[in-house]
């Protein structure tokens, strides 16, 4: 462990590589699975007359929560270390169960 100029300790190289790898893995997994759903599902579940308002709310809330997530990620990473990734993985599991139980399948359902 080496000391930085400000007196803090630098993260060991294997841990730093693991953090970058897990961040890339999380981003890729989200982009291939959950990321597009925020754009696709509202267009399928809202009736035509309120679809634009529903999509606007969806985008506003989604981008607002993305802002909160990006602002809190580094603080969580410093405090919880690898637990940050476990935290996000747990939420993905909760979201998966929620979608499986509560979101109706819209394939073949007329709009």
C-alpha positions as a printed NumPy array, in Angstrom:
array([[  0.   ,   0.   ,   0.   ],
       [  1.382,   3.356,  -0.956],
       [  0.496,   6.76 ,   0.397],
       [ -0.863,   9.493,  -1.847],
       [  0.144,  13.132,  -1.465],
       [ -2.978,  13.953,   0.542],
       [ -2.25 ,  11.209,   3.09 ],
       [ -4.832,   8.713,   1.88 ],
       [ -3.943,   5.212,   0.83 ],
       [ -4.115,   4.149,  -2.802],
       [ -6.274,   1.143,  -3.649],
       [ -4.236,  -1.971,  -4.376],
       [ -3.987,  -2.685,  -8.11 ],
       [ -5.895,  -6.019,  -8.045],
       [ -8.787,  -4.354,  -6.23 ],
       [ -8.767,  -1.417,  -8.633],
       [ -8.861,  -3.794, -11.611],
       [-11.712,  -5.729,  -9.989],
       [-13.689,  -2.522,  -9.424],
       [-13.306,  -1.522, -13.07 ],
       [-14.219,  -5.054, -14.226],
       [-17.315,  -5.215, -12.014],
       [-18.385,  -1.739, -13.118],
       [-18.069,  -2.758, -16.769],
       [-19.881,  -6.039, -16.1  ],
       [-22.726,  -4.226, -14.337],
       [-23.043,  -1.656, -17.122],
       [-23.003,  -4.277, -19.875],
       [-25.501,  -6.499, -18.061],
       [-27.835,  -3.588, -17.446],
       [-27.599,  -2.441, -21.052],
       [-28.425,  -5.92 , -22.35 ],
       [-31.269,  -6.627, -19.951],
       [-32.954,  -3.919, -17.886],
       [-31.79 ,  -0.753, -19.657],
       [-34.021,  -0.968, -22.741],
       [-37.099,  -1.956, -20.727],
       [-37.57 ,   1.581, -19.425],
       [-38.093,   2.706, -23.004],
       [-40.025,  -0.274, -24.38 ],
       [-42.536,  -1.224, -21.663],
       [-44.208,   2.209, -21.205],
       [-44.91 ,   2.359, -24.931],
       [-46.679,  -0.976, -24.662],
       [-48.683,  -0.574, -21.456],
       [-50.022,   2.982, -21.708],
       [-53.15 ,   3.651, -23.787],
       [-52.554,   5.728, -26.901],
       [-54.261,   8.865, -25.528],
       [-51.902,   9.147, -22.52 ],
       [-48.835,   7.381, -23.929],
       [-46.801,  10.558, -24.415],
       [-47.495,  11.752, -20.854],
       [-46.7  ,   8.311, -19.462],
       [-43.462,   8.144, -21.427],
       [-42.539,  11.657, -20.262],
       [-43.059,  10.649, -16.632],
       [-41.086,   7.459, -17.199],
       [-38.124,   9.32 , -18.698],
       [-38.19 ,  12.045, -16.033],
       [-38.271,   9.596, -13.149],
       [-35.697,   7.31 , -14.764],
       [-33.207,  10.084, -15.423],
       [-33.774,  11.565, -11.961],
       [-33.036,   8.226, -10.327],
       [-30.003,   7.764, -12.562],
       [-28.714,  11.099, -11.273],
       [-29.222,   9.962,  -7.672],
       [-27.463,   6.671,  -8.391],
       [-24.445,   8.299, -10.009],
       [-24.134,  10.831,  -7.203],
       [-24.257,   8.157,  -4.494],
       [-22.184,   5.426,  -6.169],
       [-18.722,   6.635,  -5.171],
       [-19.749,   7.28 ,  -1.577],
       [-21.244,   3.784,  -1.412],
       [-18.139,   2.284,  -3.001],
       [-15.879,   3.961,  -0.44 ],
       [-18.027,   2.854,   2.471],
       [-19.294,  -0.594,   1.436],
       [-16.544,  -1.575,  -1.04 ],
       [-17.626,  -4.831,  -2.766],
       [-20.919,  -4.66 ,  -0.87 ],
       [-21.976,  -1.913,  -3.268],
       [-22.153,  -4.462,  -6.066],
       [-24.018,  -6.916,  -3.839],
       [-26.489,  -4.113,  -3.072],
       [-27.173,  -3.494,  -6.755],
       [-27.356,  -7.232,  -7.484],
       [-29.964,  -7.622,  -4.735],
       [-32.062,  -4.856,  -6.267],
       [-31.878,  -6.522,  -9.672],
       [-33.184,  -9.716,  -8.047],
       [-36.04 ,  -7.774,  -6.416],
       [-36.871,  -6.071,  -9.742],
       [-36.871,  -9.417, -11.536],
       [-39.334, -10.907,  -9.069],
       [-41.518,  -7.793,  -9.215],
       [-41.665,  -7.867, -13.021],
       [-42.342, -11.609, -13.106],
       [-45.213, -11.277, -10.617],
       [-46.838,  -7.926, -11.411],
       [-46.116,  -6.898, -15.015],
       [-48.518,  -8.49 , -17.459],
       [-47.242,  -9.879, -20.73 ],
       [-48.278,  -7.592, -23.557],
       [-47.3  ,  -9.798, -26.491],
       [-50.326, -10.316, -28.695],
       [-52.503,  -7.901, -26.684],
       [-54.038,  -5.222, -28.938],
       [-53.321,  -1.621, -28.036]])
